[in-house]
Amino acid sequence: MRRVLIPAPTTWDHRQLAQCRPDWAGRFEPVFTEIPEHELPYDFDCLAHVQRCVQQHRGIAGTFSSSDYPGAIEAAAIASALGLPGSPPAAVLRAGHKFAARQAGAQVIPQATPAFALINPDAPQPPPFGLPCFIKPVKGAFSMLSAVIADEGGLRSFFARPGVGDYRKYWLAAYRGLLDAWLPGQPDPGHWLAEQLLHGAQYTVEGYVQNGVVRVIGIVETLFHGSTGSFRRFDYPAPLPPEQEHSMHAATTRVVAALGLDHTFFNAEFKVSPRTGQPMLLEVNPRICGQFGDLYAKVDGRNTYSAALELACGELVRWPQRQGDFAVAASVPLRVFSPCVCERSPPHEAIAAVERRYPGTLVWNEVAMGQRLIDFSSEDGASLRYAVINLGAENYQALQEKVDTVCDELGWRFAAI
């Protein structure tokens, strides 16, 4: 069997690999590094860890990660050091550095690149294209410390938050070391990216690059809670007219190639203008999307994780279309929107019973009974996710009915604080 190293394993990895085990068992042996992504300390020494992995795992046949940071960067660096298939570390860092990635997009897909500018938190000034605008850290995580800025007062008050200083001082320390090693000369990652305020439906284009050839496998639609903008559901396949689908495919192919990515999965996020129908690029993530792996299996007949194992080892990847058991699939984050305590969380046995009762259903429970959900700054500032349910159905109406049934049977219960 060919051993494949997975640095900074995420919440999704074990379940997704178990779900598609018949596709890879006997051919590959996934090997996880010792600390999962969510337990890494802010001062984790990525460079030293890469060196340890290179020394300890010389016999591996490939490496990949679903972790945006530091997993994808570590996988690229390890592959480069061992002469394995993978993107150059500089390409992965360029894709994850939102200003550098925007510059690449502006060169090859100017029509799909929103106006953008850098903001220095030490002396914040409105961007040249004016306010309102959307701001996000040059190197961020999830939706943390991102916001819509309406006026200059809002801009100043945002950067006066204590969390901004802590983020720049502590969280970015290790990332700066990676930039110095593989992508020197970039603007300070402690700046923020300002971009024109975009409206419209949001989509994620996912695919992979192999030997310089970009292949798109599908497009997922992102649905939001209207009151907060929090993620509500991710639907596959996205209901799109052919011309918009083609436009997103073409823009994605050009920007992924311009970033220099190779031998990796990627996902690119777009908003589509309701007025013009023009897709506008939000970001490119140079990694597999762990949350969506089984959505493709449900509809197309193959989990992206089994393909990622092949891709990491340089094997030719083949992708089916619409050969799964369901016509549609979705990943549904469950959320609370105010401080509360969990009064009831389903036991493992109840979750396993529901997954057996509704084939194709996967449940990630992220809350324990008695746990207080109060720190909303750790995600989007307006909500906290307590579980994720992935499932498939014959249509989206039936899918929502199945979501409601599964939630009722599992019976999470919360009390306000």
N, C-alpha and C positions, 0 to 999 in steps of 0.2 A: 504493500500500500504506500501511496505517496503522502508524506506528511505535509500539512499546510498550516502555517503559523497564523494565528489571529490575534494581533495585539489589541490591548484595551477592549476586551469583549464587552458588548453592550447588553442591555435588557433583552434584546430580540434574538441574539445569536443561538443560544442553546435550543430554544423552542423551534425556531425556523429550521435549524439543521436536523432536529429530531423529526420534524414534519416531513422533510423530504429525504429522510435517511435511505429509503429503498433505492433512490436514484444514485447515491454515491457510496453506499456501504460496500466494503471489499475493494474499493478503488482508492479512497482517500482516508486519511486520519487527521481530523481537525485537532490542532494543538493550541490551547489558549495560554496567553501570558498570565502571570500570577494575580494581577490586580484588575478587577473590572473597572470600566470607565468611570462609573458613578462613585467609586471609592478612591480615585486618584487624588492626592493632595494638590493644592494649588501650586506648590513648589516642586512638583514631581520633575526629576531630571530626565527629560526625554532623550537627550544626547547620550547620557551614560547608559540608559536603558537600551537604546538601539545597539550600543557597543556590546552590552551583555548578551542581547539576543543573537547578534552576529556570531559571537563566540560559542554560545550554548546550542545553537540550532543550525549548525553548518550542514546538516543532512536533510534539511527541508527541501521540498520541491517547489514551494511557492508560499506567498503570504498575501493576505488582504484584510481589510477591516471595515466594519460598518460604523466605526467611531469617526466623527468628523475631526475631532481633536482630542488626544494626539494620535489616535489609531491609524488614520489614513496616511498621515505624514510618516509615522514610524514604519508602516508597511512598505512605503515607497523607499525609505532609506535603507531598510534591511534588504529589500530586493536588489537595490542598486549595489550594495556592498557585496552581496553574494552572487551577483551576476544572474539573477532570476528575472522573469518577466515582471514588468511593473512600470509605473510612470516615474520619470525623474523627480526627485524630491522637490526641486525648484518648481516644477509644473503644479504639483499638489499644493505647495505653499502659495503660488500665484493664484490659483483658483479660490483658495480660502481667504486670501487677503482681498477684501471687497473693493478697495480702491484699485489695486493692480488688475483684478478681474474686470472691473468696469472699463479700465483703459484698453484692455484687450478686446472687449466687446465693442467699444466705440470705433475701433479700427476696422473690424470685419462685419459688424452688423449695426451700423450707426442708426438705421431706421428702427431698430428694436432695442436701443439703449437709451434709458431715460437720462435727462440732464442730471449731472451729479457734481459734487464738490466736496472738498475736505473741510472739516470744522475742527479747530483747535480748542479743546475744552478750557484751556488756560486763558483764552481771549476769544470767546465765541462771537462770530459775526454771521449774519444771515447769508445764505449762499447767493451767488450772482443772479440766479434765476428767480430769487424771491421766495417769500413765504405766502401760504403755508408750504411745508415740506415734510418729508419723512426722514428721520435720522436713525442710524443704527451704528453700533461699534464697527470699526474697520475689521476687527476680528471678534466676532460675537459667538454666542451659544444660545440656541433656541430663539426666543424673542426678548431675552433679557436686555434691559437698558435700550430698548427701541421705543420710539414714540412719534406721534404726529405733533409737529410744532406749528402753532397758529400765528405767533407773533414774537417780537424780540424779547418781551418779558418772559414768555414761556421758554424761550431758548436759554436765557440766563438762569432761570429757576431750575431747569432740567440739569444743567451742569453744576449747580450748587448742591445737588444731592450727595450725601455722604457715600452712597454706593458707587458713584462714578469714580471718586478718588481711590477707593479700595480696589475697584476693578482694574484700574490702570496700574496701580502699584503692585498688587499681589498676583492677580489672575494672569496678567500678561507677561510676567517675568520669564517663565519658561519658553513662551512663544517667541519672545524677542531673541532668545538664544538660538532657536531654530532658524529664524530669519537670518541672523548673522552667519550661520553655518552654510546655508544653502540658497538664500535669496537676499543678499545684502543690497543696500541702497534704496529700499522701499520706504515710503513715508511711515512715520511712527504709527504702530498699530494702536497706540493709545489715543489716536484721533477718532473722530466719528465721520461716517459717510452721510452726506445729505443728498437726497435725490428728490426729483419732482414727485409730487403726490399723484399716485396712480389709482385709477378706479377700474372696476370690472371684475370678471370672474378670474379665479386663480387656478393654475394647472402646474403639474409636475411632469416633465418629460424624462423618462428613464431609459437608459440604454447602456451600451458598453463599447469600448474601443479595443480592437485587437489588430496588431500589426499595422496601426495607423488608419484602419478603416472604422468609421463610426457607424454603429448600428443602433437605431431607436427601436425599443421593444414595445412601448406603450405610453399612454398619457393618462394620468390620474387627475381628477378634479378635486379641488379643495373647497369644502363648504365651511362657513363660519357661523358662529352665534352672532346674531345681528346686534345685540346690545353691547357686546364687549370686543368683538373681533377675534375671539378665541376659536381655535380649531374645533369644528363640530363633527366632520366626517370627511373621509377620503374615498372617493368612488372610482372604481375601475370597471370598464373603460369609460373615459370621459365622453359625454355626448357632444361631439363637435362636428361642425360642417367640414367637409373635406379640404376646403381651401385654407381654413385656419389650422387644421392638423398639419397640412403640408408646410405652411409658413413656419410653424413651430419646429417641425422636423428640420427644415433647412437652416433656420437660425441656430438651433442647437448644434447641428453638425459643424457649422462654421466656427462657432465660438469654442467648442470642445477641441477642435483641431488647433485653433489659434493658441489655446492655453498649453498645448503640448502634452496633453494626457494620452496615455497608451496603456494597454493591458489592464484596464480597470473598468468597473461599473461607474456610472455617474448619474446624477439627477439634476435637471435644470428647471428652475421655477420661473413661471411667466404670469403676468396679468394681461388680459385681453381687453382692450378698450371697447366699451359698449358702443361708442360713437363711430369709430373707424374700423373696428375689428382687428387692429394691429396688435400682435403680441409684443409685450415689453419685458425684457429679461430682468429678473430680480436677482438671481444668483445661480452659480453652478457649484454643486457639491461633488467633489472628486472621489466618490465612494458608492458602495451599494446602499440602498435605502432599506435598512433592516426591517422597518415596520411594514413594508409593502411586499416582502418576499413571497408570502403565500397567496396574496391577491392574484398574482400572475398565475400561480399554480391552479387556482380555482377556475380561472377563465381560459387561460392559454394552455394549461397542462404542464407547466414547469415552474418550480420555485427558483427565484434568482440565486439563492444560495448554492444550489447544486451547480449552476452555471458558473458562479464565482469561483468555486473550487477548480473547475476546469481552466478557467481563464487565468487564474493565478499560476497554474502549472504549465501554461503555454499550449494546452490542448485546444483544438478547434471547437468553438462553441456553436451549437446549432440551436435555433430558437423556434418553437412551434407557434402556431397562431390559432386561437379559439378551439383548442382541443381539450379544455377542462370540463369539469362536471357542472359548472354554473355559467349563466349568461352574464352575471354581474357579481361584483364583490366589493366590499368596503372595509375600511379600518375605522373604528368608531371610538374616539377618546371620550371617556366619561369624566365629568368635571363638577366641582363645586365652585360657587361664585361669592361665597362669604365665609368668614371664619367659622369652623365647626369642629365637632369631635365625632369620630366614627363609632356609632353604637353597635353596628353589626357589619361584619365582613364575612363573605362566604368562605367556608373551610375548603381545603384542597379537594376533599372528597366530593363536595357539591360541584365544584368547578369541573372536575373530571367527569362527573355524571352528565352535566350539561353538554360538554364537548362530545361525549359518546352519543347523546340523544340527538344532537344536531350536527351530523358529520360535516367536517370542513371548518368548524368553529374553533377558534383559539381565543383564550382569555388570559390576559396579563393582569393580575390583581396587584395593585401597588399600595394598598392601605391595610393596616391591621386594626382590629377592634381596640378602641381606646386611644387611637392616635389622633392628635390634634392637628388640624390642617389650618395653619395660620400664616405661614410665610409665603405670600403670593408673589414676592419679588423673585423667587427662584424660577418662575416660568414667564408668563406674559404680563404679570402685574395685576391681572383682573380675574384669574381663575387658577385652580390647581387640578391637575389630572389625578384621578385615583384608580383608574383602570382603563384598559383598552380591550375592545372586542373586535376580532376579525372574523368575517363570515361571508358566505355567498348565497345567492338566491336566483330565481328565474327572472326577476325584474326588481327595480328599486323600491316599488311599493311593498312587495313581499319581503324585501330585505329589511326595510324599516320595521315591519311587523315582527320579523324574527328578532331584531335587536330589542324591541320592547318586551317580547316574551322572555328572552334570555335574561334581561335585567330584572324582570319580575321574579323569575325563578331563583336567581342568585341573591336578590334581596339585600343589597347594600342599604344601610340606614344611617343617617347623620342627624345630629342635634346642633342647633345654632349655639355659638359661644357669644 
